[in-house]
Amino acid sequence: MILSDKDIREAIDSERIKVTSDSETPNHIHASSMDLRLGNHFKLYEHSKFAILDPKQPESFKDNMRSIEISDGEPFIVQPGEFVLGVTQETITLPDDLVARVEGRSSLGRLGIIIHSTAGFVDPGFSGTITLEISNLNRLPVALYAGMRVCQLAFEVMTSAAQTPYNAKPNSKYQNQVLPEESRLSLDPEFK
């Protein structure tokens, strides 16, 4: 069951869902979702330095990204066909019986900007910023700005609380992330 605007507000007011930001901008809550804003930090693959990204060879993608920080008001230009990692300004903390789905905003989708490639699910017990997998499908570059509403979260109630929420999982690789986090696939048991 997806939470309504009323239930989202109540969950935030009671701190069942925690949303923190260094900005005083109020939460943008809609009928069945809440918008999150784009942060100032991005990571891009150094494709000119590496021939392939191979999950069985962690050195092929470890330290293969360049970090960029933009100032407020400065555009971050996403080139056609480019893939970059971004991050939300907000930090989200979920209880053990709620999940969230990350979706792009249709206004950005109409410019060709995809906000998440596949990681559109936030587990119960997760706390941290949301790393965004941003792609530009357009044939034109698109400017993005820190602070702009870039994605939305829809919250869903689980049938019961998770027995092992993300924060208690032995290999929760992205718990308490702050910056956009590159793949930690090499930490998966099948690649160790």
C-alpha positions as CSV (number, residue, x, y, z in Angstrom):
1,M,0.0,0.0,0.0
2,I,1.5,3.4,-1.1
3,L,1.4,6.2,1.5
4,S,-0.8,9.2,0.7
5,D,0.3,12.8,1.2
6,K,-1.4,12.8,4.6
7,D,0.4,9.6,5.7
8,I,3.7,10.9,4.4
9,R,3.4,14.1,6.4
10,E,2.3,12.1,9.6
11,A,5.3,9.7,9.2
12,I,7.7,12.7,8.8
13,D,6.2,14.6,11.7
14,S,6.4,11.6,14.0
15,E,10.0,10.9,12.7
16,R,8.9,7.4,11.5
17,I,10.4,8.6,8.2
18,K,13.4,10.9,8.8
19,V,14.2,13.5,6.1
20,T,17.1,15.8,6.8
21,S,18.7,18.5,4.7
22,D,21.0,21.4,5.2
23,S,18.4,23.6,3.5
24,E,15.3,25.1,5.0
25,T,13.3,24.4,1.9
26,P,10.0,22.6,2.9
27,N,9.4,19.1,1.7
28,H,7.6,18.9,-1.6
29,I,4.9,16.4,-0.8
30,H,2.4,15.4,-3.5
31,A,-0.7,13.1,-3.4
32,S,1.4,9.9,-3.3
33,S,5.1,10.9,-3.3
34,M,7.7,13.3,-2.1
35,D,10.2,15.1,-4.3
36,L,13.9,15.2,-3.4
37,R,16.4,17.7,-4.6
38,L,19.7,17.3,-6.5
39,G,22.9,17.7,-4.5
40,N,26.2,19.4,-5.5
41,H,28.3,16.3,-5.9
42,F,28.7,14.1,-9.0
43,K,30.9,11.2,-10.1
44,L,31.9,10.4,-13.7
45,Y,33.6,7.3,-15.1
46,E,37.1,8.0,-16.5
47,H,36.3,6.1,-19.7
48,S,39.5,7.2,-21.4
49,K,41.7,5.4,-18.7
50,F,40.0,2.0,-18.6
51,A,39.0,-0.4,-21.3
52,I,36.2,-2.3,-19.5
53,L,34.3,-2.5,-16.3
54,D,34.5,-6.1,-15.2
55,P,32.7,-7.3,-11.9
56,K,35.2,-10.1,-11.6
57,Q,38.1,-7.7,-11.8
58,P,37.4,-5.0,-9.1
59,E,40.4,-3.0,-10.1
60,S,38.7,-2.3,-13.4
61,F,36.2,0.0,-11.7
62,K,37.7,0.8,-8.3
63,D,38.9,4.4,-8.3
64,N,37.7,4.7,-11.8
65,M,35.5,7.8,-11.2
66,R,36.3,11.5,-11.0
67,S,34.4,13.6,-8.5
68,I,33.0,17.0,-9.3
69,E,31.4,19.5,-7.0
70,I,29.3,22.3,-8.4
71,S,28.4,25.6,-6.6
72,D,24.8,26.6,-6.1
73,G,23.5,28.2,-9.2
74,E,26.2,26.6,-11.4
75,P,25.0,24.2,-14.1
76,F,26.1,20.6,-14.3
77,I,25.9,19.7,-18.0
78,V,24.9,16.1,-18.8
79,Q,26.1,15.4,-22.3
80,P,24.1,13.2,-24.7
81,G,24.7,9.5,-23.9
82,E,26.5,10.3,-20.7
83,F,26.1,8.4,-17.5
84,V,26.9,10.1,-14.2
85,L,26.2,9.5,-10.5
86,G,24.5,12.3,-8.6
87,V,23.1,12.5,-5.1
88,T,20.1,13.9,-3.3
89,Q,20.5,16.8,-0.9
90,E,18.3,15.0,1.5
91,T,19.2,12.2,3.8
92,I,16.4,9.6,4.2
93,T,16.0,7.1,7.1
94,L,13.3,4.5,6.8
95,P,11.9,2.3,9.5
96,D,12.0,-1.5,9.3
97,D,8.5,-1.9,7.7
98,L,8.6,0.8,5.0
99,V,10.3,0.8,1.6
100,A,10.6,3.6,-0.9
101,R,10.7,3.7,-4.7
102,V,12.8,6.3,-6.5
103,E,11.2,7.6,-9.6
104,G,12.3,10.4,-12.0
105,R,10.2,13.5,-12.5
106,S,8.3,13.5,-15.7
107,S,9.4,17.1,-16.4
108,L,13.0,15.9,-16.5
109,G,12.1,12.8,-18.4
110,R,10.6,14.9,-21.1
111,L,14.1,16.5,-21.5
112,G,15.6,13.0,-21.9
113,I,17.0,12.8,-18.3
114,I,16.8,9.4,-16.6
115,I,17.3,9.6,-12.8
116,H,17.9,5.9,-12.0
117,S,19.0,3.1,-14.3
118,T,18.0,0.2,-12.0
119,A,18.5,1.2,-8.4
120,G,15.0,2.6,-7.8
121,F,14.4,0.8,-4.5
122,V,15.2,1.9,-1.0
123,D,15.2,-0.9,1.5
124,P,13.6,-0.8,5.0
125,G,16.2,0.3,7.6
126,F,18.3,2.3,5.0
127,S,19.7,5.6,6.1
128,G,21.7,8.0,3.8
129,T,21.4,10.1,0.7
130,I,20.1,8.5,-2.5
131,T,22.7,8.0,-5.2
132,L,21.2,8.8,-8.5
133,E,22.2,7.0,-11.7
134,I,21.7,9.9,-14.2
135,S,21.7,9.4,-18.0
136,N,20.9,11.7,-20.8
137,L,18.9,10.1,-23.7
138,N,18.5,13.3,-25.5
139,R,20.7,14.4,-28.5
140,L,21.2,17.7,-26.8
141,P,23.1,18.5,-23.5
142,V,20.9,19.1,-20.5
143,A,21.8,21.4,-17.6
144,L,21.0,20.3,-14.1
145,Y,21.3,22.5,-10.9
146,A,21.9,21.7,-7.3
147,G,18.7,22.3,-5.4
148,M,16.3,21.5,-8.2
149,R,13.7,18.8,-7.6
150,V,15.1,15.8,-9.4
151,C,13.3,12.7,-8.3
152,Q,10.4,11.5,-6.2
153,L,10.0,8.9,-3.5
154,A,6.8,6.8,-3.1
155,F,6.6,5.0,0.2
156,E,5.1,1.6,0.6
157,V,4.1,-0.3,3.8
158,M,5.4,-3.9,4.0
159,T,3.2,-6.7,5.3
160,S,5.4,-6.9,8.4
161,A,8.7,-5.4,9.6
162,A,11.8,-6.9,7.9
163,Q,13.6,-9.5,10.0
164,T,16.9,-8.2,8.7
165,P,16.5,-4.6,7.6
166,Y,19.3,-2.9,5.6
167,N,21.0,-1.4,8.6
168,A,21.3,-4.9,10.2
169,K,22.4,-6.7,7.0
170,P,26.0,-7.9,7.2
171,N,26.9,-6.6,3.8
172,S,24.9,-3.3,3.6
173,K,27.4,-1.6,1.4
174,Y,25.8,1.8,1.1
175,Q,24.4,2.5,4.6
176,N,25.0,6.1,5.8
177,Q,26.3,7.2,2.4
178,V,26.7,11.0,1.9
179,L,28.3,11.4,-1.5
180,P,27.4,9.6,-4.7
181,E,28.8,6.1,-4.2
182,E,30.3,4.2,-7.0
183,S,29.6,0.5,-7.4
184,R,30.7,-1.8,-4.6
185,L,29.8,-4.9,-6.6
186,S,33.2,-6.4,-5.8
187,L,32.1,-6.7,-2.1
188,D,29.3,-9.1,-3.1
189,P,29.9,-12.7,-1.9
190,E,30.0,-14.1,-5.4
191,F,32.9,-11.8,-6.3
192,K,35.0,-12.3,-3.2
